[in-house]
């Protein structure tokens, strides 16, 4: 059974609401307030699962890191090219002290520890009926957390039962295998979407994430089959009002699963990264759309352009071009139906895949393609990837899409394949007493 090293020995604390305590400096010390699986019972396991949903909600910068690294943004005068954003955008000065690496690593492992507590408690309770549904949802959340880790770092230590042992990294293949195993359990045990709603993990949401995982692994045909099953069986459909997906997520007929991100709980404001201070959704304005995005991503008739990017005018008659996809506090979308159309478009033979690609383009207001528009399978793949970039702009996909298709080397911030992954946090390597090894090139 896979395990991980002592970084994971953080705790699930019980208070007025379920909170996830931070790791102590001595990472193998469990605080007195920690709740063990033995203290979770059938009457309160749902309470702990709700806390797990809140803890698993991705932080703003971690959610958007693939857009930052992939060329969707550039820095602003307020952040500069020497900031954490600028370093990822240029590729200069990315080292084991990178704040992104540290934040993603620590927050994700902390939450995996808590997911393991819930899963282990469900096993002790028998994992039947409603308890099995809880385990299915927790398994999905653990899979989603590992997906973030493996796409960012490659092979990482695996936790499936908590330990204070100091263990090395597992291979990336082993991490992917565990993700699929967890998703298979979620598919078998979660409620259908019509019962779960898009605020909770459903059978269809787990199938959608597995389709994404299989696409990442290069198993495109099977990924397409799963994506088609979601399209045909979810009861959802593409909607003409692209903006409503993000402005009224809970009611959207395109959203399969989104973290609730309530103001009274996680209260994450993705808008704060993009909007200048003094505007409707006052923020830090640390990144802005890149020149490439502004010049070539959207045509005037593409409805997505005005939802994702706009020009705002200031009182002094200056203006800023900003990402406007995010307003204030809104749900954090993990999976939606249009991704399934795009996976089908990429995974099926071109003539069949084009049906799905054109269905999406048509409802977004842009001209449909003909088979004759593509001189080769590679030119068709490029068209699908560009459509993914338009559709999923600022939703955390771009950089890894380029990595998995072998195109990331074309980016100005990527000099070699070692830079496809981030450096592991240097402090965690030090705390492991050398058991953890750094990614090559860092």
HELIX and SHEET records of a PDB file:
HELIX    1   1 UNK A    6  UNK A    8  5                                   3    
HELIX    2   2 UNK A   37  UNK A   39  5                                   3    
HELIX    3   3 UNK A   45  UNK A   56  1                                  12    
HELIX    4   4 UNK A   60  UNK A   63  1                                   4    
HELIX    5   5 UNK A   65  UNK A   70  1                                   6    
HELIX    6   6 UNK A   84  UNK A   90  1                                   7    
HELIX    7   7 UNK A   99  UNK A  125  1                                  27    
HELIX    8   8 UNK A  129  UNK A  153  1                                  25    
HELIX    9   9 UNK A  172  UNK A  189  1                                  18    
HELIX   10  10 UNK A  193  UNK A  196  1                                   4    
HELIX   11  11 UNK A  203  UNK A  216  1                                  14    
HELIX   12  12 UNK A  220  UNK A  233  1                                  14    
HELIX   13  13 UNK A  244  UNK A  247  1                                   4    
HELIX   14  14 UNK A  249  UNK A  251  5                                   3    
HELIX   15  15 UNK A  270  UNK A  273  5                                   4    
HELIX   16  16 UNK A  291  UNK A  292  1                                   2    
HELIX   17  17 UNK A  293  UNK A  297  3                                   5    
HELIX   18  18 UNK A  303  UNK A  308  1                                   6    
HELIX   19  19 UNK A  337  UNK A  347  1                                  11    
HELIX   20  20 UNK A  350  UNK A  363  1                                  14    
HELIX   21  21 UNK A  371  UNK A  373  5                                   3    
HELIX   22  22 UNK A  377  UNK A  391  1                                  15    
HELIX   23  23 UNK A  398  UNK A  404  1                                   7    
HELIX   24  24 UNK A  408  UNK A  410  5                                   3    
HELIX   25  25 UNK A  417  UNK A  420  5                                   4    
HELIX   26  26 UNK A  426  UNK A  431  1                                   6    
SHEET    1   A 2 UNK A  11  UNK A  14  0                                        
SHEET    2   A 2 UNK A  18  UNK A  21 -1                                        
SHEET    1   B 2 UNK A  73  UNK A  75  0                                        
SHEET    2   B 2 UNK A 287  UNK A 289 -1                                        
SHEET    1   C 2 UNK A 255  UNK A 259  0                                        
SHEET    2   C 2 UNK A 332  UNK A 336 -1                                        
SHEET    1   D 2 UNK A 309  UNK A 313  0                                        
SHEET    2   D 2 UNK A 319  UNK A 323 -1                                        
END                                                                             
